[in-house]
Amino acid sequence: AEKFNTYRFADYKESVIELLQRVCTVSVETRRIIGEMSDV
């Protein structure tokens, strides 16, 4: 049972890391777009 739980947690951690990377990418892109808009 312990091995199974550890595996599930590892799976979950991967998903969380991927989600955080997506959120960071989106916020960086948004900031870049806002910067370009304020330059114009």
C-alpha positions as a Markdown table, in Angstrom:
| # | Residue | x | y | z |
|---|---|---|---|---|
| 1 | Ala | 0.0 | 0.0 | 0.0 |
| 2 | Glu | 2.9 | 2.4 | 0.8 |
| 3 | Lys | 4.4 | 1.9 | -2.6 |
| 4 | Phe | 1.1 | 2.6 | -4.3 |
| 5 | Asn | 0.6 | 5.8 | -2.2 |
| 6 | Thr | 4.1 | 7.0 | -3.0 |
| 7 | Tyr | 3.5 | 6.4 | -6.7 |
| 8 | Arg | 0.2 | 8.3 | -6.6 |
| 9 | Phe | 1.9 | 11.2 | -4.8 |
| 10 | Ala | 4.7 | 11.3 | -7.4 |
| 11 | Asp | 2.1 | 11.4 | -10.2 |
| 12 | Tyr | 0.3 | 14.3 | -8.4 |
| 13 | Lys | 3.6 | 16.2 | -7.9 |
| 14 | Glu | 4.3 | 16.0 | -11.6 |
| 15 | Ser | 0.9 | 17.4 | -12.4 |
| 16 | Val | 1.3 | 20.2 | -9.9 |
| 17 | Ile | 4.7 | 21.1 | -11.3 |
| 18 | Glu | 3.3 | 21.1 | -14.9 |
| 19 | Leu | 0.4 | 23.3 | -13.8 |
| 20 | Leu | 2.7 | 25.8 | -12.0 |
| 21 | Gln | 4.9 | 26.0 | -15.1 |
| 22 | Arg | 1.8 | 26.8 | -17.3 |
| 23 | Val | 0.6 | 29.5 | -14.8 |
| 24 | Cys | 4.1 | 31.1 | -14.8 |
| 25 | Thr | 4.2 | 31.0 | -18.6 |
| 26 | Val | 0.8 | 32.6 | -18.9 |
| 27 | Ser | 1.6 | 35.4 | -16.4 |
| 28 | Val | 4.9 | 36.2 | -18.1 |
| 29 | Glu | 3.1 | 36.3 | -21.5 |
| 30 | Thr | 0.4 | 38.5 | -20.1 |
| 31 | Arg | 3.0 | 40.9 | -18.6 |
| 32 | Arg | 4.8 | 41.1 | -21.9 |
| 33 | Ile | 1.6 | 41.9 | -23.8 |
| 34 | Ile | 0.6 | 44.6 | -21.2 |
| 35 | Gly | 4.1 | 46.1 | -21.6 |
| 36 | Glu | 3.7 | 46.2 | -25.4 |
| 37 | Met | 0.3 | 47.8 | -25.1 |
| 38 | Ser | 1.6 | 50.5 | -22.7 |
| 39 | Asp | 4.5 | 51.3 | -25.0 |
| 40 | Val | 2.0 | 52.1 | -27.8 |
